[in-house]
Amino acid sequence: MTPAVTAAVLLAAVTHAGWNAIAHKITDKLAGFTLIAGGGTLIGLAMTPFTPFPAAGAWPYLLASAALHLVYYALLMKSFRLGDFGQAYPIARGSAPLLVTLLAAVFAHEVPDGWQAAGIALSCAGLTGVALWGLRGRRPDWAAIGAALATGAAIAAYTVVDGLGVRASGSSLGYIAWLMAVEGVALPAYFLYRHRRRAWPLLRPVAGLGLLGAAMSVAAYGLVLWAQTRAELAPVAALRESSILAGAAIGAVFFKERFGAPRIVAAGLLVAGIGLMLHAG
């Protein structure tokens, strides 16, 4: 992983945590995700005249990813309804890198070397610590944890599918433009069908915030897709999940959630794991 790839993935991580915090802040989750998905579609459509059309071999991946992203949105909405941002976001993101490592080894024949495997394992240990801190002394909400883990599985699935798809597309910009254009149609259509004349009054109060989240979502994932054309999938996925640190900080500052010594130790493990991955690159 070159310095440019590393910087792109870290920027994507912070941006991703930001748009997820926006989605969590909007009380009506369906309205929030409708704006984020629909805004992404508008951005994707605006990009398509200026980007290359993806190669034919990329389209099966692109369409599969669009379906997986819809599942991801549904699970993420459920996670945010059931759990705190500082719990749901880290569990969802922290469970994905190990699954990506396994899937990338099977489908992309990318078997991590010793340094990468150690870095990924150490990062996942740190991510798990960030995720599970705060459960001591109270009964775990297994429904919320289960929804977050299912979200992580969806993240891992679309990460690998898109990693293969963007490499087959011939253009990372063309792939992200058409992916955004396709994947964001279903959720707004469902919202309009469900609410009909009440749709705009429900969307208007949070339209600005939701569209900001859409722009951040497209930017974050575009950076990741570009990185996946220049580095292996598992290290990119693990480094991307440093967004958990940004998410924990956002939770502490904006949602008044605690960030104590155990999370600082877990964050240290994450940084050490990232260092091992970069050493391998």
Summary of the structure (lengths in Angstrom):
residues: 281
radius of gyration: 18.0
end to end distance: 4.7
largest distance: 57.7
contacts: 1039
relative contact order: 0.24
helix: 84%
strand: 0%
